[in-house]
Structures are given as C-alpha cells and as structure tokens.
Amino acid sequence: MRYFIELAYDGSAYHGWQAQPGSRSVQEQVELGLKYKAGLPGRITGCGRTDAGVHARQFYAHFDLEIELDVAGLDDVVKELNNFLNKDIVINRIFTVNTGAHARFDAVSRTYTYHIAVSKNPFNRLYVWYWYVRPDLNLMNEAASILLDYYDFTSFSKLHTDVKTNTCRITHAQWTEQDNTITFSITADRFLRNMVRAIVGTLIDVGRGKISIDGFKKIVESKNRQNAGISVPANALFLDRVEYDWSKIL
C-alpha cells in the first residue's frame, strides 16, 4: 500500500529535507520514526527539496508499506510519530493514496514565501531577514511580474546541479507589506535549487535602484547566475503550500 504523509517543519536545525551522509536532515528523522513506529522497510520520497535552514509549513512525502492500515491505525501512527520526533517537526496526517501516486512528480504547483523585516522585532528574528532600508515595492512588483513571461531561470539557479532542465512555469510572483514586514510570494510548477533566494536578492536590488526594470529583464535573459543578485539568507524562506490534483491521487 502507498501512503502520503503531510508534515511541517522548522528547518533551522537541519541540512534541508534531503537525507545525505554526515548531515542531519528532516527526511532522515521522519524515516527513523516510520521505521520504529510503522515498520517502514525503505526510504520515503518527498515532494521536493528544501535547502539547509529553509522551513516548510506544508510538505508531502510518500512511502510504501506491505500492511494496510485503516483510518484508526493511521491516526495512531501519527500520534506515535509526533511523540517520537523533535518539536520542530510535526506530522499532520497520513492517508492512503493510489499505488502510482508520487509526492514529487504529481505535485502541480508549489508556493514559497520570503519574509523581510524593515524594523527590529525580537519575536520574529529567527524567521525574517532584516533589511532596514525600505525598498520600492512598486518597482519590485513590476520586475516580479516579468518572471511570468519567461521559462528558463538559469540566472537564478545554483551552479553545477544535477537537474536536466532549468525551465519552470511561474504563475504568481508578488510582494506585499504588513506590520513592517514585506513578503514575497511565488508559485510555480517546480523550482530550481536556490532559485527563490536568488530571485529575492535580485528583486531587492531593483527596489534599491541598483538594477533597472530593463536590467532585470537582461539578467533573466542572460541565463548567467553571475549577473543576478545575492542569495538571501535561508532562515526567512518558507515552503507554504503544495498543490495536487487530488482526483488522481486518492
């Protein structure tokens, strides 16, 4: 039987989602819990990767078990997992899906948010990037809208990755402001490694007047990471939402 697991995590203490030798990962912790509490025989497959220090308000993964668990049995596993795992990881639910359902390849979109504080606040310091010079949000939104016209985002991808293509379909990219925090929200069918953090760093340069709107277009079209802005810190980045066509999954 194949199951989906929905979880959320604070990524501060982890080297990202993906299990890797010598580094502590969210995947590793969840797999250990499933092994001890549900007899998981192998690995789990996540809906994507998050970089070291990045958080997820919603994340899905799938795994296979030889045994079939009913709703009550799955609820028990959820409770036992939450007791087993550290407080920075929570399991929200586990549910049965179709045999061929795939947490990564069947996801139709993912939404990330990045949070920047323009004034000091001791209660959100772990999850925002402080930037005390208020940038021009109108310019940043004008530049962000340009992203919807392009498909190749090599300029914002980490170099020397193992992906076969740098094409993505961005359907939403917008800056908003509330309570002295400016937030960038971006939705796409897929994301490249470091892509959101590089886009944010470049858009900040637009908001500071260092890059013009035309210059931003040229950066995208150059397909050269060296032309884009800095990669902003990971601690302010959240994977907020993962969408599926549930009629095909359940």
C-alpha positions as CSV (number, residue, x, y, z in Angstrom):
1,M,0.0,0.0,0.0
2,R,1.1,3.5,-0.7
3,Y,0.6,6.3,1.7
4,F,1.0,10.1,1.7
5,I,2.3,11.9,4.8
6,E,1.7,15.6,5.3
7,L,4.1,17.3,7.6
8,A,5.5,20.7,8.6
9,Y,8.9,21.6,10.0
10,D,11.2,24.3,11.2
11,G,14.3,23.8,9.2
12,S,16.7,25.8,11.4
13,A,18.4,22.7,12.8
14,Y,18.5,20.7,9.6
15,H,20.6,20.5,6.4
16,G,17.4,20.6,4.3
17,W,14.9,17.9,3.6
18,Q,17.1,15.5,1.7
19,A,18.9,12.8,3.5
20,Q,22.7,13.0,2.9
21,P,25.7,11.4,4.6
22,G,27.1,13.2,7.6
23,S,24.3,15.8,7.8
24,R,21.1,15.9,9.8
25,S,18.0,16.1,7.6
26,V,14.3,16.1,8.0
27,Q,13.9,13.1,5.8
28,E,16.3,11.1,8.0
29,Q,14.3,11.9,11.1
30,V,10.9,11.1,9.6
31,E,12.2,7.8,8.2
32,L,13.6,6.8,11.6
33,G,10.2,7.5,13.1
34,L,8.3,5.5,10.5
35,K,10.8,2.6,10.8
36,Y,10.3,2.3,14.5
37,K,6.6,3.1,14.7
38,A,5.2,1.6,11.4
39,G,7.9,-0.9,10.2
40,L,8.9,1.2,7.2
41,P,11.2,-1.0,5.1
42,G,12.8,1.6,2.9
43,R,13.0,5.3,2.0
44,I,10.3,7.9,1.7
45,T,10.1,10.2,-1.3
46,G,9.5,13.9,-0.7
47,C,7.6,16.4,-2.9
48,G,10.9,18.2,-3.4
49,R,14.0,19.5,-1.7
50,T,14.4,22.4,0.7
51,D,17.8,23.9,1.3
52,A,19.6,23.9,4.7
53,G,17.7,26.2,7.1
54,V,14.6,26.5,5.0
55,H,11.2,25.8,6.6
56,A,8.0,24.1,5.4
57,R,4.5,24.9,6.5
58,Q,3.3,22.2,4.2
59,F,5.3,19.3,2.8
60,Y,4.2,15.9,1.4
61,A,6.1,12.6,1.0
62,H,5.0,9.1,0.0
63,F,6.1,5.7,1.3
64,D,5.1,2.1,0.9
65,L,4.1,-0.5,3.5
66,E,3.2,-4.1,3.0
67,I,0.5,-3.9,5.6
68,E,-2.8,-2.0,5.1
69,L,-3.7,0.5,7.9
70,D,-7.2,1.7,8.4
71,V,-8.0,5.3,9.5
72,A,-7.7,4.5,13.2
73,G,-4.4,2.7,12.6
74,L,-3.0,5.7,10.6
75,D,-4.2,8.1,13.4
76,D,-2.3,6.0,15.9
77,V,0.9,6.2,13.8
78,V,0.5,10.0,13.5
79,K,0.3,10.3,17.3
80,E,3.3,8.0,17.9
81,L,5.4,9.8,15.3
82,N,4.7,13.2,16.9
83,N,5.7,11.8,20.3
84,F,8.9,10.4,18.7
85,L,10.0,13.4,16.6
86,N,11.6,16.6,17.9
87,K,9.3,19.6,18.4
88,D,10.5,21.2,15.2
89,I,8.7,18.6,13.1
90,V,5.0,17.8,13.2
91,I,3.1,15.1,11.3
92,N,-0.4,16.5,10.4
93,R,-1.8,13.4,8.7
94,I,-1.1,10.1,6.9
95,F,-3.6,8.8,4.3
96,T,-3.9,6.1,1.7
97,V,-3.4,7.0,-2.0
98,N,-3.4,5.3,-5.3
99,T,-0.5,2.9,-5.9
100,G,1.1,5.1,-8.6
101,A,0.7,8.4,-6.8
102,H,4.0,10.3,-6.5
103,A,4.6,13.1,-4.0
104,R,7.1,14.8,-6.2
105,F,6.0,14.2,-9.8
106,D,2.3,14.6,-9.2
107,A,2.6,18.0,-7.5
108,V,1.1,20.6,-9.8
109,S,2.4,23.7,-8.0
110,R,4.4,24.8,-5.0
111,T,4.3,28.2,-3.3
112,Y,7.2,29.8,-1.4
113,T,7.2,32.9,0.7
114,Y,10.1,35.0,1.8
115,H,9.9,37.5,4.7
116,I,11.9,40.7,5.2
117,A,11.6,42.9,8.3
118,V,12.1,46.6,7.9
119,S,12.1,47.2,11.6
120,K,13.5,45.4,14.6
121,N,11.3,42.8,16.3
122,P,12.8,40.4,18.8
123,F,9.9,37.9,18.4
124,N,10.3,37.2,14.7
125,R,14.1,37.5,14.4
126,L,14.6,33.8,13.6
127,Y,12.3,33.8,10.6
128,V,12.9,37.0,8.8
129,W,15.8,38.8,7.1
130,Y,16.4,42.2,8.5
131,W,16.6,45.0,5.9
132,Y,16.3,48.4,7.5
133,V,16.3,50.4,4.3
134,R,12.7,50.2,2.9
135,P,12.9,49.3,-0.8
136,D,10.5,50.4,-3.5
137,L,7.8,47.7,-3.6
138,N,6.2,49.1,-6.8
139,L,9.4,48.6,-8.7
140,M,9.9,45.2,-7.2
141,N,6.4,44.1,-8.2
142,E,6.9,45.4,-11.7
143,A,10.0,43.4,-12.0
144,A,8.4,40.3,-10.4
145,S,5.6,40.3,-12.9
146,I,8.2,39.9,-15.7
147,L,9.1,36.5,-14.3
148,L,5.7,35.2,-15.6
149,D,6.9,35.8,-19.2
150,Y,9.9,33.5,-19.0
151,Y,10.6,29.8,-18.6
152,D,14.3,29.4,-18.4
153,F,15.6,30.5,-15.0
154,T,19.3,29.5,-15.2
155,S,20.2,33.0,-14.0
156,F,18.7,32.2,-10.6
157,S,19.9,28.6,-10.3
158,K,22.6,27.2,-8.1
159,L,25.6,26.3,-10.3
160,H,26.6,22.7,-11.1
161,T,23.3,21.0,-10.1
162,D,22.2,17.6,-11.4
163,V,18.9,18.7,-12.9
164,K,18.2,18.1,-16.6
165,T,16.5,21.4,-17.3
166,N,16.2,24.9,-15.8
167,T,12.8,25.6,-17.1
168,C,9.9,26.4,-14.7
169,R,6.4,27.8,-15.2
170,I,5.9,30.7,-12.7
171,T,2.2,31.6,-12.3
172,H,2.4,34.1,-9.4
173,A,5.1,36.4,-8.0
174,Q,4.2,39.3,-5.8
175,W,5.4,41.5,-2.9
176,T,3.1,42.6,-0.1
177,E,3.6,44.5,3.1
178,Q,2.0,44.2,6.5
179,D,3.1,45.2,10.0
180,N,6.6,46.3,8.9
181,T,7.3,43.0,7.2
182,I,7.4,42.7,3.4
183,T,6.7,39.3,2.0
184,F,7.5,37.8,-1.4
185,S,5.1,35.1,-2.6
186,I,5.9,33.0,-5.6
187,T,4.1,29.9,-7.2
188,A,5.5,27.7,-9.9
189,D,5.2,24.1,-11.1
190,R,8.8,23.5,-9.9
191,F,11.8,25.4,-8.5
192,L,15.5,25.2,-9.1
193,R,18.0,24.9,-6.2
194,N,18.5,28.3,-4.6
195,M,16.0,29.9,-7.1
196,V,13.7,31.8,-4.8
197,R,16.6,33.2,-2.7
198,A,18.4,34.4,-5.8
199,I,15.3,36.0,-7.2
200,V,14.6,37.8,-3.9
201,G,18.2,39.1,-3.8
202,T,17.9,40.4,-7.3
203,L,14.5,42.0,-6.8
204,I,15.8,43.8,-3.7
205,D,18.5,45.3,-5.9
206,V,15.7,46.5,-8.2
207,G,13.9,48.0,-5.1
208,R,17.1,49.8,-4.1
209,G,17.6,51.3,-7.6
210,K,20.7,49.3,-8.3
211,I,19.0,47.4,-11.2
212,S,16.5,48.9,-13.6
213,I,13.5,47.0,-14.9
214,D,15.2,46.6,-18.3
215,G,18.3,45.5,-16.5
216,F,16.3,42.8,-14.6
217,K,15.0,41.5,-18.0
218,K,18.5,41.3,-19.3
219,I,19.6,39.3,-16.2
220,V,16.8,36.7,-16.8
221,E,17.7,36.5,-20.5
222,S,21.4,36.2,-19.9
223,K,21.0,32.7,-18.3
224,N,24.0,33.5,-16.2
225,R,23.9,33.3,-12.4
226,Q,26.8,35.7,-12.0
227,N,24.7,38.5,-13.4
228,A,21.9,38.1,-10.7
229,G,21.9,39.4,-7.2
230,I,22.9,37.7,-3.9
231,S,21.3,34.6,-2.5
232,V,19.5,35.9,0.6
233,P,19.6,34.0,3.9
234,A,17.7,30.7,4.2
235,N,16.1,31.4,7.5
236,A,13.3,33.6,6.1
237,L,12.2,31.2,3.4
238,F,9.1,29.0,3.8
239,L,7.6,26.4,1.5
240,D,4.0,27.4,2.2
241,R,1.8,25.2,0.0
242,V,2.0,22.2,-2.3
243,E,-1.0,21.5,-4.6
244,Y,-2.1,18.3,-6.3
245,D,-4.9,17.1,-8.5
246,W,-6.4,15.0,-5.7
247,S,-8.8,13.3,-8.0
248,K,-5.8,11.5,-9.5
249,I,-4.1,10.9,-6.1
250,L,-6.8,9.5,-3.8
